[in-house]
Amino acid sequence: MSRLAAMFCRNLSTFKFKHRPPLPAISSCQNLVNPKPISTTLMQHCDMEEEEEPTSRNRIGGNFIPLTSHWNPEISCFYQKGFSQITRETTGRALHALCVKGLAEASVSSNNTLVAMYSRFGRVGLARQVFDRMSERNEASWNNMMSGFVRAGFYRESFVFFGEMRDLGVRPDGRAVVSLIAACERSGCMFGEGMQVHDFVVKFGMLCDVFVGTSLLQFYGTHGMERDAKKVFEDMPSKNVVSWTALMVAYLDVGDAREVMNLYQSMRCQGVGSSDNTLAAVISSCGSLEDECLGHQVLGHVVKLGLENNVSVSNSLISMFGSFGSIEKACFVFGGMDGRDTISWNSMISVYVHNGLCEESLSCFYRMRHMHREITPTTLSTLLSGCGSLGNLKWGRGVHCIGVKFGLVSNIFICNTLIGMYSQCGQLVDAELMFQEMVDRDLISWNSMLACYVQEGNCLGALKIFTRMFRMKIATNHVTFTTALMACSNSEFADEGRSLHALSILTGLHENMIVGNALITLYAKSGEMVEATKAFQRKPKRDTVSWNALIGGLADNEHESDTAVKAFKIMNEEGIPPDRITYSSLLGACFDSNLLLEHGMPIHACIVQNGFESDERVQTSLITMYAKCGDLHSSNCIFDGVTTRNTILWNAIIAANAHHGFMEEALKMLVKMRCAEVGLDQVTFSECLAVTAKSSKLEEGRQLHSLAVKLGFDSDPLVMNTTMDMYGNCGHINDVLRVTPQPIKQSRRISISTFSRHEFLEKASETFDEMIQLGFKPDGITFISLPSPCSYRGFTEEGMG
């Protein structure tokens, strides 16, 4: 062997190419969709380099270099496996140079692996150059080049290449078509091209290739078109476990967990075995359905197949048990895992967050940082979603700081979660600041900010955001319109609500199920039951939520209680299953003793018959209904029969006793509630402060006010209003002035009422003027409160003014 040959063998990893000008842009032919030719920027992007032409001296001493004895196993297997084993680009380039110099034999097979190697390293330009210079090509040559374009993200270019194949008379095989479908799936903007590939597949009978059919399933599933995916599935003559799993994932992505379970059952009946991906999808569906019994049955299949130690299956089991509230079982699965990936840690954090265990989720995050170290935007976003309360706000701010430290706050996903967290904590200023500082915003960002204003009761701010979106021509969806319609549920914005209704018709979103339900709710809450009924009747399809919106609106109207019950009967006749909200709304239509016998007790019987008597929301509505109808004994019996009582249930029984004038008993209930270590909320304080106001119990009122301050509820508008009313009823005007907050319409109204009642007429007049200057519209109660003392203290002109 010559010195030159020996030098190449020793220094393969440091061989350098000579640079020459790039080749001209590759011309392209017309194809299925007549795309544009491959741009010359492709060559520039890939840093294309041209190798030297082979010389006539392609052997040294009459023999090729004996690479089989090379110390590097990636090189020694060259004549058997080509470039397929190369892991370093410099090694691959040096070995390629030997082929160019004629010191190593390059067959069609090795050239194919060379194309694949350059594609694997992202050098698509070099891969295309090798492909163009191949004197002989086979199917693998075309397939590798097609895969290279898709792997590098050149989706449009892969379509151009597909056209070249057809123009040259090369019939694409299944692998090339699979790559092309993958390009249409991953691009996110080539749905039309994907449909044309589907037509091509059908035309040339390629649907019999199970891999092609499965790729089409995944394509339609990615675009949320599960029905089209199922049609492809049914047309496939042969199916494997991957095909079944792809269809299951398509249904899981659109939230149809029940259909996933039906498919799994059919798959097992046909004797098709399950893979780890199949079971992961099925386990996730059990979690979505919150069917613990079904989940344990699937767990039996997992153990039977020996997949309980599979990482993806274990991750799904953790999430499923978290959905069931079985934290110990989730921890058991997590603790027994031999190897954990980032998803495993994120799943465990999500379990704690889902079950309201904020501090435990932070503790898990602490261990993740020290044991796993890899932190993703999903990790921080999951943590932030569990900090959406005033009590956990300090932790949320801490996670926000960690995001800044790791440079992840520029991630749009985390920014959107931060807006949601600050919104849930009532920190509108922080949410606005986060929104304004975002470099890029997507539709979720705008929808989150819109929802933030709605949650804060700032309907005008929400409508301004909606207007900005339209002026900036930002795409809207059903979530945008639903949230905006919620902002108009106040009767003051009835005209704006009608305008939104008109816009939804123009955009075609009025036929969306969720938007249609929001329209019914809008008119029902505004008391416009005629319009609500029209919106209900115009819906092409009605679900339980549609009926609940209509029944709820009718139940809130004292004159429509019979109509609400009739609507419930029609709902049953149409086969729409009622839920807990249906019964809770319906019970609200019963507010006196006559309606109790006629409707209330029969509805209670239906609740027991359908198994909703143990639901906390229904129990609360039953307590309230019996109390309003004069049967406090039944309210107390229902309350006493509940073993696990939450805050809402305690609030209901306190209000029930207060409604019947048992003020002392209502306050005793509060003491029992504290002894049971049940958390208080703003409704608890409002109800109890109202009791002290009616009974003029100043000392108890002061204690409640102090407790509200201690627990951080003193700034809540509902608590502030009842506190002011309590001090006003007890005649302590100085305390009313001390509690009076920054301008809030409801508080100003109560201040006026309090000042007028105690004949502080000038102060009442000043508060009224301030309310007008701040732009708040006075309502009927305000006007009734203000002039009443003027009629007997000589303030006639002031009252008329």
N, C-alpha and C positions, 0 to 999 in steps of 0.2 A: 504493500500500500504506500502511495506517495505521501510526502509531507503534507501536501494540501489536504488530502483525504483525512489524514490523522488529525490535522488542525480542526477540520469541520466536526469530527466526532468528539473532540475534547471540548470544543467551545460552542456547542449547539445553543446553549442558553444565552450567549452574548452576541450572536450573529446579528449584524446590522445590514439593512437594505440600503441600496442606493435610491435616492429620490428622483423621480421623473415626473413630467407634467401629467395630470390626470387624463383619462380617456375622455373623448367627447361624450356629451349627454346621450344616454341610451334612448333610442327612438322607441315609441310604443305604437301599438296597433289598436284599432277600435275593438271594443268588446261588448259585453252584455249591457253595460250602462253608459258606454261612451265616455269613460273618465278622461281626465287630462293626462298627458304623458308624465312619466316620472321626472321630477324636477332635478335640475343640475345641482340644487342645494343638497340633495341626498348624498352626492359624492363628497361635497364639502363637509357635510355634517359628520360623515364617517371617516374623515381624514384619509381619503383613498390614496393608496400608494401602488405604483406599478412595479412588478418584479422584472428582473432581467429576462430577456428571451433565452430559451435553451440554446446552448452552443452545440456544435457538431461533436465536441468531445464529451460524450455522455457517460463514458466509462473510464476508469483509471486502471491501467493494467489489465484491461479486458473484463473486469468484474465490477459489480456494484459494491458499495460499502457494506460490509457485513454488520448491519445494525442489530441483528439478533443477539449479539454478544455485548451490546452496550449496557453499562451499569444502571442506566435509568430505565425502569420497567415501562414507562410511558413510551419510550423510543424503541425498546427491544421488541415490542409486540407490533411494530409498525406494519410489517408485511401481512399480519393476520387481521389487525383491527384498524389500520390506517391512523387517522388523526382523532379517532373517537375517544381515546384515553388521555389526551392532552389536557392538563389542568392549568398550565401557565402559557400566556400568549407568546412570550418571548421564545419559549421552547418550540411552540408550534410554528412560529415564523422561521426559526432556524431550520427546522425539519423541512418546511416548505421550500426553503432556499436550496437544500440538497436535491430536492426533486427538480427544481428549476435548472440547476446546474447539471442535471443528469447523473448525479451521484447516488440517487435512490430511485427505484422504479415507482412511478405513480400510475396506478391503474384507475379505471373508472370508479371502482369502489372507494379507493383512497381519496380520489378527488371529491367524491360525494361527502366523505367524512370531513374533508378540508372545508368545503362550503359550510357544513354544519358547525365546524369548529369556529370559523370566523363569525358566523351568526351568533353563536353562543357568547362570544366575547363582545358583541355589539358592533362588529366591523362589517356591516351589511354591504358597504361599498366594495370592500375587498372580496367578500363572498360572491358578489355579483360579477366581479372581474374574473375570478376563477371559473365561475359558471360559464361566462361568455367565451372563455378560451378553451373550454373542454372540446376536444375533437370528437368525442363520443359521449352521449348522454343516455341514461335510462330513466325509468319512472322515479327512482330514488333521487336522481339529480334534480328534477323539477320539484319534487316534494320537499327536499331539503331547502331549496331556494325559497319556495313559498313559505315554509315554516320560519325561515330567517326573517323575512319581511314582517310577519305577524309577531314574532318574538321581540323584535326591535320596536314595535309600535308603528310601523309604516303600513297602516291598514289600507289606505287608498292605493298605495303603490302595489300592495298584494293583489288588488283588483286589476290593476293595469297588467301585472305579470300573468294573471289568469287569462286575460284577453290575448296576450302574446302566445300563450300555450295553444289556445284554440285556433288562432290565425295560422300557426305553424302546423296545424293538423295533429297536435298532440292531444289525445283525449285524457282529461284529468281523471285520476283514479280517486278512490274514496278518501285517501289521506290528504290529497290536495284540497278537496272540497271541504273536509273537516277544518283545515287551516283557514280556508276562506270564510266559513261560517263563524269561526272563532274571531276573525277580524271584524266581522259585522257585529258580533256580540260585544266585543270589548270597546269598540270605538265610541259607542253611545250615541252616534249620529248617523248610522248607516242601516237603519231599519228597512228602508226601501230596497237597498241593495240585497239585504238578507232575504227579503221576499222573492227577489229575482233568482237568487241562488236556490231557494226552495223550488221555484218553478223548473229550474234547470235539473234539479235532483229528480223531480217527478217525471220530467220529459225523458230522461235517459235511464229511468228505472233504477236509480241508485238508492232508493229508500230501503231496498232489501239489505243494504249494508248497514248493520246494526250501529256502527260507529257514526255513520252519516246521520241516521235517524236520531240518535241520541244527541248529537250536536245541535240538530234543529230543535229538539226538546229544550235544551239549555238556552238556546237563542230566544225562543218565545218566553221561556220562564224568566229570563233576565229582564225582558221588557214588560213583565207583569201580565202576559196574555196566556193565562193558564188554560183557557178553553181551546185556543189554537194548539197549544202544546199537547193537550189530550187528544185532539184530532190527529195530530202527527203520530202520536203513540198508538192510536187505534189502527192507523193505516200501515204501521210497521209490521211486516210479516214475521219477523223474529225480534225478540226482546231479551235483554240480559238484565242482570241486577243493576247495572249502571243506568239503563233506560228507566227502570222502575224508580230508582232513586232520583233521577233528574226530574221526573214528573212530580214526585212527592215534594221535592224542594220548591218546584214552581208553585204548588198549592200552599206550601208553608209560607212562602214569601208574600203571598197575598192575604195571609191570615186565615186560610180555610183549613184549620187543623183537623176538623172532622173528616174531610175528604182524604187527608193524608192517612188517617187510620183506616179508612175504607180501602185505600189502595194497598196498604200493608197487609190487610187481611186477604185481599184478592191475590196478592203476590205469594203469600204463604200457601194459599189453597192450590195454586198452580205449581207448587214445589220449587219455587225460585229461592235460592239461598240469600241470606242477608249479608251485607258488608258493614263495616264500621260506619261508613257515611249514611247508609240506610237507617241504621239504628239511631244514629245521632239525630236525624231528621224526625224519626218517630218519637224519640224521647222528648225532643223539643215540643212536639205536638201535644204530648201528654201534659207537659207543663203549661202550655197555652190553654188547654181545656180544663186545667186544674182538676183532673180526674186521677186521684191518687191510686185508686184500685187498678185502673188501667195501666198506670205507670209501673206498679209492682209486677203486673203480668209481663210487661215488656222487659222489665229487669230480669225476670226469669229466663226470657229468651236470650238476653245478653250473657247471663252466666252459663246457659246451656251451650252457647256457641264459643265460650271461652274468650269473650271480648271485653270482660270487665276491667282488664288492665290497659286497654287501648286508650290513648290519651284523648282523642276526639270524643269517644263514647263516655269516658269519665267526665269530661267537661260538660257534656250534655246532661249527665246524671246530676252533677252539682247544680246546674241551673234548674232542672226539673224539681229536685227536692226543695230548692229555694222557693219555687213557685208554690209548693205545697205548704210552705212555712216550716218544713222539717229541717231546721238548721243543723241539728245534731247529725242527721244522716248525710247532709251535704258535707259537713266537716269530716265525717268518717271516710267518705269517698276521696275527698281532697287529701286527707292525711295518709291514705293508703296508696297513693299514686307513686309509682317508682320514678317517674320523670314528669315534671310539670313544665308546660310552656307558658307563654304570656297569657294566652286565653284562659288557662287554668286559674291563674291568679286573678284575672279580671272577673271570671265567673264567680269566684268565691267572694270577691269584694261586692259584686252585684247582688249576691244572696243576702249579705248583711244590709245593703242599702234597701233592697226590696222589702225587707222585714223591719225597716225603721231603726236599725242598729248602727247609728252613725259612728259612734266611737269604736265599735268592733271593726267596722270597715276601714277606719283609719289605722287601727292596729295591724290589720292584715296588710295594708299598704306599706306600713313601716317595715314589716318582715319581708315584703316583696322587694323593697329597695335594697335591703341588705343581703338577701339570699339570691334573688333573681336579677336585680339591677336594671333590666330592660323596662323602661316606662314608656307607654304609648299614649297618644291622645285619648284613646278609649278608656284607659285607666283613669286618667284625671277627670274625664267627662262623667264616668260612672260615680266617682267620689263626689263630684260637685252636685250631681242629681240628688244625692242623699243629704245635702246641706241646705236644702231649700226651706228653712224655717228660722225664725228669729233666734231660737236657742242654739242652732248649729251654724249661725252665720259666721262666727269667729273661726270655725273650722274651714268653712268655705273660703274665707279670705286667705287663710293659710295655704290651702290647696292652690288658690289663685297665685300666690307668691311663688309656690314651687313651680307652677307652670311658667312663670316669668324666668325663674332660675334656669330651667331646662330649655328655654327658648321655644315653648310650645304654645304660647298665648297667641301667636300669629295664626295658629291652626283654626280654620273657620268653624270646625266642629266644636272645639273647646269654647270659642267665643260665643257661639249660639247657646251652649249649656250655661255659660256664665250669665248671659242675659236672662235665661230662664230662672237661674238660682236667685239672682238679685230681685227678680220680679216676684218670686214666691215669698221672699223675705220682706217684701214691701219697700225695697230700696230702689225706687224709681230713678233717682238721680244717678246711682251707680250703673243701673241698666242702660240709661241713656248715654252715659259716658262710654261704656263698653261698646255700644252700638256706633257711636260717633268715631271712635278710635279704630274701628275695623277697616283694614285696607281693602279687603274684598268682602262683599256680602252676597249671600245667596238668598233664595226665596225663604228658607227657614229663618234666616236672620230677620228679615222684614216681618214675617209672620210672628216670630217670637216677640219682637218689639210691639207689634200691634196687640198681641195678647197681654203684654205687660200693662199697657194703658187700660185695657178693658178690665183687667184684674184690679187695678188701682181705682177703678170707677171713673177714670178720666176719659169719658166717652168722646169729648171734643178732640183730645190728643190722639185717640185711636183713629178717628175719622180724618185727621190731618195726615197721619201716616199713610192711610189708605189713599188719600188724594195724591200724596207725593209719589206713591207707587205708580199710579196711573199717569201722572205727568211725566215721570221718568221712563215710562213704557216698560216697567218691570213686569215680567210674566206673573200672573196670579193663578191660584188654584182654588179648589173647594175649601181648603183651610182658611185662605185669605177672606173669602166671602163669609164663611161661617162665623169667623171671629168678628168681622166688621158688623155683621148683623146682630151679634150679641151686644155690641156697643150701642145699638139703636133700640134696645129693648125698653129703655126709659121713654116714657110718653113724650118727653120734651124733644126727642129726636125721631118722632114718627115720620116726618116728611123725608128725613135722610134715609130712614129705613125703606120707604117706598122707592126712593131713588136707587138704592142698592138692589132692590127687587128688580127694577127695570134693567139695571146693568147686568144682573145675573142672567136675565133673559137674553140680552144682547150677546153675552159671551157664551151662552148655551149651558151655563152651569146650573141653571134653575132645575134641570132634570136630574142633577146629582142628588142621591138619596140624602146625604148629610146636609147639603144646602137647602133642600126642600124641607127637611125637618126644622132647620134653623128659621126658615120663613114662617112656619106654623107657630113656632115658639115666640117669634118676634111679635106677631099680631096678637097671640094669646096673652102675652104679658102686658101688652098695651091695652088690653080689654076689648080689642076689635075682633070679637069672635066670628062675625060675619066674614071678614077677610081671612081669618084663620081657617074657617071651614072651607072657603073657596080654595085656599092654598092646599089644603088637605085633599080636596076632591080632585084637584088638577094633577096630583102626583100620579105618574104612570104605575108606580109600585109603592106599596106602603109596608113598613116593618113595624116592629113593636115600638120603636122610638117615635115614629109618626103618630101612632095611636096615643102614646103617653103624652106627647105634646098637646094633642087635642083634648084629651080627657083632663089633663092638668089645668088647661085654660078654662074649661067648662066648670071644673070643680072649684076654682078660685072665685067664680062668679056665683053669688048666692042664689041668683034667679035661674041658674042653669044646672042645678044639682040633678034634677030628673034627666036632663039631656045627657049629662056625664054618665049616668048609669045606663042609659039606652046605648050610648056609644060603646060602653064596655060589653054589652050583650052582642052588639053587631061584630065587635072585634072577635069574640069567641066564635060566633057563627062563621066568620071568614077563616077560622083556623089559625089566627095569629096568637101565639102563646103569650099570656101576660107575665110580667116579671114583678119584682119587688117594687119598682117605681110605679108601675100601673096601680098596684093595690094601695101604695102610700098616697098617690094622687087621688084615687077614688075615695079613700077614707076622709080626705079633706072636704069632700062634698057633703058630709054629714055633720051638721053643726047644731042641731036641736033634738029634743026627745022624740018628736014625731019621725024625723028622718032616721033616728037610731033604730026604731022598730021596722021601718019600711025598707031601709037600705043598709044601714050600718051593720046590724047583726047578721043579715044574709051574706054580706061581703066578708065578714069575719069567718063565717062558715066556709066560704070558698077558699079563704086563705089557709084554713086548717086542712081542707080537702086537698089542696095543691102543695102542701108542705112548706108554706112560707111563714108559719107561725114562729119559727125560731130565728128568722131574719131580724137583725137589730133595727134596721130602718122601718120595717113593718111593725115591729113591737112598739117603736117610738110613736108611729102614726096611730096605732090602736090606743095607746095611753092618752094621747091628745084628743082623739075622737070621742072616747068615752067621757073624758073630762068636760069637753065642750057640750056634750049632750046631757050633762047633769048626773052622770054615773061615775062619781069619783071612786066608789068602792071597786068597780071593775078595773079602773086604772091602777089602783094600788095592788089588786090581785095579779094583774099582768106583770107589774114591776117586781113584786115579790117572787114570782115564778121564774124570773130570769136569774141564772146562776152567775154569769159573767156580764157585768154591767159596765158600759162605757160612758164617756162624758155626755154624749147626746141623750142617752137614756135617763141619766140623772137630771139633766136639764129639763127633760119632758115632765118628769114627776114633780119637780120643783114648780114649774109653770102650772101644772094641773092643780096643785094645792093652792097656789096663789090665785088662780082663776076662781076657785070656790071660796076665797076669802080666808083660808087658813094660813095666815101670814107667819104665825109662830112655827107651824109645822113645816112650812117651806124653808125657813131658816135652819130648822133642825136637820132637814134633809141635806143642807149644805155642810153642816158639821159632820154628818154621817159620811158624806162624800169624801171629805178630807180624811176621815179616819180610815176609809177604804183605800186611801192613797190613789184616788182617781184624779187625773189632771183636770184643772179648771181651764175654761176658755172664756172668750169674751162674752159668749151667750150666758154662761153661768153668772158672771158678774152683773151683766145687764138685768137678768131676771131677778137676782137677789137685791140689787140696788133699787129696782122698781118696787119690790116688796117693802123695803125700808122707806121708800118715798111715800107709798100709799098709807103706811101705818105711822109715818112721821117718827121713825125710830132713828134718831140722829146718832146715838152712840154706836149702834150696829152698822149704820151707814158709814161712819168714819172708819170703823175697823175694816169694812169691806174695801173702802177706798185705799186704805193703807196696804192691804193685801194685794190689791190690783197694781199699786205702785211697785211693790216688792217683786211681783211676778212679771212686771213689764207690760201690763195690759192698760195702764193709765192713759197711753197715747192712742189707744184704739177709739175710733169715732163713736162706736156704739156705747162703749163704757164711759167715755167722756160725757156723752149726752145724758145718760141715765144718772151719772154722778151729779151733774149740774141740776138736773131735775130734782134729785134727792135733797140737795142743799137748798134749793129753791122752795120746795114744799115744807122744809123745816124752818124756813125764814132766815137762813144764813146767807145773805146776799154777798157778803165779802168773800165767802168761800166759793160762791158761784163765779165771782170775778177772778178769783185765783185759779180756778180750774179752766176758765174759758180759754180755748186754744187759739192757734192761728186760724185765719178765716176759713171756716167750714160752714156751708149753708145751713145744715141741720142744726149745728150748735148755735148759730145766730138766731135761728127760729126759736129754739128753746130759751135762749137768753131773753129775747123779746117777751116771750110768754111769761117767764119768771119775773122780770122787771115789772111788767104790766100788772101781774097778779098782786104784787106787793106794793103797787102804786109808785114805783120809781119811774115816773113817766118820762122825765128828761133822758134818763139812761136808756129806756126802751126806744125812744125816738132816735137817740144817737146811734144805737145798734142797728136800727132799721136803715138809717141814712148810710151807715158804713156798708151794710149788706148791698144796697143799691149801687154804691160807688164801686164795689168789687165785682159788679157784673152778675150777681146772683139774682135770679128771678124769684120774687116772693110768691108763695102759694096761698091758698085760701086760709089755711090755719094761721099764717103770719098776719094776714089782714084782720082776721077775727080777734087775734090776740092783741094787736096794737091799739085799735080805737076803743076797745071796751071800757077802759077807765076814763077815757076822755069825755064820755057822756055824762059823768057825774062829778067831775072836778073842774069844770069850766074850761076844758081844752077842746071846745067844739071846733074851732077853726083848725087846730092842729090835727084833729081827727079827720076832718074833711080834706085836709091837704094831702 
